[in-house]
Amino acid sequence: MTARVTLYTRPGCHLCAEARTVVERVCADLGETYEEVDITTDAALLERFTEEIPVTFVDGRQHDFWRVDEQRLRAALG
């Protein structure tokens, strides 16, 4: 099963921790899966998202960055 939500993060990012909490809750409630990708493990991702993390993608399209709005994420997955 392919995850519908991808959360791009980096270690030590407090906004990433907050976003993870929201993504985990929404995905659990809706029976969806998510994957988390550490941008520091890929030079291209690090260059692309350095100033925008956390970044969420839903179904392969960028959805949010910096903050994850729970209601907006629920609507996108609904």
C-alpha positions as a Python dict, from the first residue, in 0.01 Angstrom:
ca = {
    (1, 'M'): (0, 0, 0),
    (2, 'T'): (142, 335, -105),
    (3, 'A'): (122, 616, 147),
    (4, 'R'): (-103, 902, 38),
    (5, 'V'): (77, 1149, 263),
    (6, 'T'): (448, 1225, 256),
    (7, 'L'): (597, 1441, 530),
    (8, 'Y'): (938, 1592, 456),
    (9, 'T'): (1130, 1679, 774),
    (10, 'R'): (1477, 1718, 922),
    (11, 'P'): (1613, 1627, 1264),
    (12, 'G'): (1578, 1885, 1540),
    (13, 'C'): (1295, 2076, 1371),
    (14, 'H'): (1022, 2166, 1623),
    (15, 'L'): (773, 2249, 1347),
    (16, 'C'): (837, 1903, 1202),
    (17, 'A'): (749, 1744, 1536),
    (18, 'E'): (424, 1942, 1547),
    (19, 'A'): (341, 1849, 1187),
    (20, 'R'): (413, 1481, 1257),
    (21, 'T'): (164, 1483, 1544),
    (22, 'V'): (-111, 1624, 1321),
    (23, 'V'): (-32, 1392, 1029),
    (24, 'E'): (-20, 1086, 1257),
    (25, 'R'): (-356, 1175, 1414),
    (26, 'V'): (-535, 1247, 1086),
    (27, 'C'): (-396, 940, 910),
    (28, 'A'): (-486, 715, 1204),
    (29, 'D'): (-839, 855, 1219),
    (30, 'L'): (-893, 810, 845),
    (31, 'G'): (-715, 476, 805),
    (32, 'E'): (-448, 628, 581),
    (33, 'T'): (-74, 577, 585),
    (34, 'Y'): (204, 829, 567),
    (35, 'E'): (575, 822, 509),
    (36, 'E'): (829, 1056, 660),
    (37, 'V'): (1137, 1155, 463),
    (38, 'D'): (1443, 1316, 624),
    (39, 'I'): (1559, 1578, 373),
    (40, 'T'): (1914, 1569, 512),
    (41, 'T'): (1963, 1226, 354),
    (42, 'D'): (1919, 1356, -1),
    (43, 'A'): (2106, 1658, -142),
    (44, 'A'): (1832, 1741, -393),
    (45, 'L'): (1560, 1737, -124),
    (46, 'L'): (1777, 1943, 109),
    (47, 'E'): (1828, 2206, -160),
    (48, 'R'): (1460, 2207, -257),
    (49, 'F'): (1303, 2222, 90),
    (50, 'T'): (1566, 2377, 320),
    (51, 'E'): (1355, 2680, 417),
    (52, 'E'): (1008, 2526, 381),
    (53, 'I'): (1011, 2227, 612),
    (54, 'P'): (806, 2060, 722),
    (55, 'V'): (644, 2003, 385),
    (56, 'T'): (346, 1774, 330),
    (57, 'F'): (244, 1615, 4),
    (58, 'V'): (-91, 1445, -53),
    (59, 'D'): (-120, 1206, -345),
    (60, 'G'): (210, 1333, -484),
    (61, 'R'): (119, 1703, -481),
    (62, 'Q'): (247, 1964, -238),
    (63, 'H'): (-20, 2039, 19),
    (64, 'D'): (129, 2252, 299),
    (65, 'F'): (457, 2376, 440),
    (66, 'W'): (567, 2505, 781),
    (67, 'R'): (236, 2418, 947),
    (68, 'V'): (-14, 2140, 882),
    (69, 'D'): (-374, 2252, 906),
    (70, 'E'): (-564, 1952, 1041),
    (71, 'Q'): (-899, 2033, 881),
    (72, 'R'): (-740, 2107, 545),
    (73, 'L'): (-550, 1776, 556),
    (74, 'R'): (-868, 1588, 649),
    (75, 'A'): (-1051, 1748, 357),
    (76, 'A'): (-772, 1657, 114),
    (77, 'L'): (-786, 1294, 226),
    (78, 'G'): (-1166, 1277, 245),
}
